[in-house]
Amino acid sequence: MKLTWFGGTAIRLHVGGRIFVADAGQAPATVARHELLSGADAAFALATADEGLPRLDPAGWRPRPAPRPLDEAAAPAGPALYRIGAGAVLVDVPGEP
């Protein structure tokens, strides 16, 4: 896992083989937006409500188990993003602590 913070709520997350970018538009003017978003699998809003993310009650959430090598070919489990509250997003990656 690698987190790169650009200021405010602008952040780039490398986790589970995927790249997520939060609030690219909120990054300081010295940050090139196209570079921040380069290679991103998904971009989402953190500072404001992103209605594109499914809502999740964190009280009932449990981490998904890491896939077993035999099961990986049938159903690869990748990262998932959920909105869990105002200014809060859960990044669920099977096998990550």
QUIBEL-V732448 format. One record per backbone hydrogen bond with DSSP energy under -1.0 kcal/mol. NH is the residue of the N-H (numbers start at 1). CO is the residue of the C=O. E is the energy in kcal/mol with one decimal. If there is no record, write none. Layout:
BEGIN
nh-><NH & NH>
co-><CO & CO>
e-><E & E>
END
This chain:
BEGIN
nh-><2 & 4 & 6 & 10 & 11 & 12 & 13 & 14 & 15 & 18 & 20 & 21 & 22 & 23 & 26 & 27 & 31 & 36 & 37 & 40 & 41 & 42 & 44 & 53 & 56 & 60 & 71 & 72 & 75 & 80 & 82 & 83 & 84 & 85 & 88 & 90 & 92 & 96>
co-><14 & 12 & 10 & 7 & 22 & 4 & 20 & 2 & 18 & 15 & 13 & 42 & 11 & 44 & 23 & 24 & 28 & 32 & 33 & 37 & 19 & 19 & 21 & 50 & 83 & 57 & 68 & 68 & 71 & 92 & 90 & 54 & 88 & 88 & 85 & 82 & 80 & 93>
e-><-2.3 & -2.5 & -2.7 & -2.2 & -1.6 & -2.6 & -3.4 & -3.0 & -2.2 & -1.8 & -2.7 & -2.0 & -2.9 & -2.3 & -1.5 & -1.2 & -2.0 & -2.2 & -2.3 & -2.0 & -2.5 & -1.4 & -2.5 & -1.4 & -2.1 & -1.3 & -1.0 & -1.5 & -2.1 & -2.1 & -2.1 & -2.5 & -1.9 & -1.0 & -1.8 & -3.1 & -3.0 & -2.2>
END
